[in-house]
Amino acid sequence: MEMHIVSMNKNPANKDLLIAAVTGIIFEGNATKRSFADDFFIKMINGEDLDMSKDFTSHLNTNLRYHYIGSLTTPPFSEPLFWSVFPEVYSILPSTLALFN
């Protein structure tokens, strides 16, 4: 499963230079114990309050990532977007992955 976190550029002075920044994170449903990502997704699905930094992004390995200028992956496929993709695959429980099926 891949998650995209989109941060929109709200500054009209430079919106033509960059519409948004997107972070791509990949998950695999092969974990044998519950992780921070499982906790985050379960809270999200249950509509509980989330602190994106405390509950999720602070757990990511940000030392290695790929950057490129691209577009939205859905219509209207707007560009330019600044993409950061983490090559590390994070494990979640199969039962958490099944919540998204």
HELIX and SHEET records of a PDB file:
HELIX    1   1 PHE A   36  ILE A   45  1                                  10    
HELIX    2   2 MET A   52  PHE A   56  3                                   5    
HELIX    3   3 THR A   57  HIS A   59  5                                   3    
HELIX    4   4 PRO A   94  ALA A   98  1                                   5    
SHEET    1   A 4 GLU A   2  MET A   8  0                                        
SHEET    2   A 4 ALA A  20  GLU A  28 -1                                        
SHEET    3   A 4 LEU A  81  SER A  91  1                                        
SHEET    4   A 4 TYR A  66  GLY A  70 -1                                        
END                                                                             
